[in-house]
Amino acid sequence: MAVRIDGKAISAQAKAQVAEEVAALKEQGIRPGLAVVIVGDDPASRIYVNNKKKACEATGIYSEEYALPANTTQEDLLALINSLNKKPEVSGILVQSPLPEGLDEGAVVEAIDPQKDVDAFHAYNVGKIMQGSYTFLPCTPAGVIELIKSTGVEISGKQCVVIGRSDIVGKPMAMLLLHENGTVTICHSRTKNLPEICRTADILVSAVGRAHFVTEDMVKPGAVVIDVGMNRDENGKLCGDVEFEEVEPKAGYITPVPGGVGPMTIAMLMKNTVAAAKLQAAK
Ligand code: NAP
């Protein structure tokens, strides 16, 4: 039976460390601050934004929220980003995705000052991630690395399979595993023999976004299984990509959903906000 990786407890430790660092920075007159921009009324986005605000409160990070109507123009959104880029109280800027149709998410990300890009989505920071010289770690993949390390399993030399190649999860995930000296295979919707490839994985990370996707026959006995997926099942219940009940007895370690990767992502965002504040203070 797999050991469950407790993302809630591990993220609580990470946030406690951030809170200590925030307190120390405040003594030096540096106050980390996060501006969160949400456009429209997507209910899931609202929950994520509220969780981020709560994490700011818990860690002592100052936060500002900008809730804009769904009919906001690109011009107005870019003007807000520009003003936040210049605002000294704001160390980090996060624009909650997805943006309503008609808004160009890529252009919005590129408008964020790379030194305030705490999601690490700007091309400058993506390039830094490729080089392995991080200003900001991509939040979800960085959280996954911490969860894997919490198990004591060495990534170096291991077969790592990432399912999914999105810019925000799959690709940076593969890159961080590579920087940890894993041997990495990236799978996607055109991959042939996906179950066979997954069965080679000592470390399997699923970031597909489909309930019931990873089944027991795709998992090597004793593997570390990390479930990034956040889906709703047929009954509307939150679930990951992994068929948890059948994979848990076979895996060595497994993350639950909820309570796995999700809380870690937010803890990493807090870490990045502190890093941004330090960066700007050093300017
Ligand atoms: P995405 O942009 O939709 O990417 C999904 C990836 O899965 C794509 O690369 C796609 O391949 C691949 N895929 C789809 N169907 C497949 C199939 N049948 N076989 C193999 N690969 C397949 O999603 P995302 O933004 O990366 O997010 C993935 C999941 O993680 C979602 O459930 C999301 O909600 C969740 N998420 C969670 C957190 C967290 O903090 N816990 C953070 C971010 C995202 P192609 O490229 O070929 O289309």
Boltz pocket constraint, residues with backbone or C-beta under 6 A from the ligand:
constraints:
  - pocket:
      binder: B
      contacts: [[A, 140], [A, 163], [A, 164], [A, 165], [A, 166], [A, 167], [A, 168], [A, 169], [A, 170], [A, 187], [A, 188], [A, 189], [A, 190], [A, 191], [A, 194], [A, 206], [A, 207], [A, 208], [A, 209], [A, 210], [A, 227], [A, 228], [A, 229], [A, 230], [A, 231], [A, 261], [A, 262], [A, 263], [A, 265]]
      max_distance: 6.0
